[in-house]
Amino acid sequence: MSDQLSSTFAALADPTRRAILARLALGETSVTELAEPFQMSMPAVSKHLKVLERAGLIARGREAQWRPCRLEAAPLKTIAEWVEEYRRFWEESFDRLGDYLAQIQNSNPQYKEKTDASGNK
Amino acid sequence: MLQETSSPVAERELRASRLFKAPRPLVYKMWTEAEHIAKWWGPRGFTTTIQAMDVRPGGEWRFILHGPDGTDYPNHTVYEELAPPERLVLRHVSWPHHRMHIDFTEAEGGTRVKVHMVFESEADFQKVVLEYKADKGLRENLDRLEEHIASL
């Protein structure tokens, strides 16, 4: 999963590729249609599509002429879940630390009095 | 206890901050003494077994997080910087590689702790996470996408 994640990150680091994904979130489309709003050459667009495809972010149809591109959601979901895990880690660790601090300060009154060297209360 | 952390804005950013109603040296101590950190580290329902905790620059902190479902998550971390009671920098050696910068500042009502996690693929990661937030259109699409996936 770690390799998948880093290639997803690398693929998403480019604004054009994110714009391509945003377009594809609306529905599958052809490479020609995709290239239009970006004022890029077809080879340049194809290059971006290859990166996205390797990262598993898009899939391309095998129909000879049209080869429609469509978004593949799984890696994006992995990122969202991954970030959420960290958010939850800190949120809940901080809750527990707050509870724990209250608890030890109540049972050890000397902790309450202790201030920093700078003397701020 | 003062509750105020991770506004929804920070949803996708790996920074966390909280004001604790306690003096700074005490809050700092909670991070650098095994008997204390084991009591609160990890999400609710998790427990922590400390295997090694050598609190000095270059020293190792090895611990296992035990998930509520019985899964064990071994962690290997190295202390990079210790500046009590202001700052602590930890390098996470096991995957995903990152540094944790933890700043302790005196604030009205107690001590503010700010955690900033910097991933090794920092440039990529930050770009993605930060620009994700900025790129509202894409984010909305992603939200819809997620809903869609959930409904499958």
Interface residues (C-beta under 8 A of the other chain):
Chain A: S2 L5 S6 F9 A10 L12 A13 P15 R18 A19 L21 A22 A25 L26 L71 A73 L76 K77 I79 A80 V83 Y86 R87 R88 F89 W90 E91 E92 S93 F94 D95 R96 L97 G98 D99 Y100 L101 A102 I104 Q105 Y111 K112 K114 T115 D116 S118 N120
Chain B: M1 L2 Q3 T5 S6 A10 E11 R12 L14 A16 R18 F20 K21 A22 P23 R24 P25 L26 V27 M30 H36 K39 W40 W41 G42 P43 R44 P85 W95 P96 E106 V113 V115 M117 S121 A123 D124 F125 K127 V128 V129 E131 Y132 D135 G137 L138 N141 L142 R144 L145 E146 H148 I149
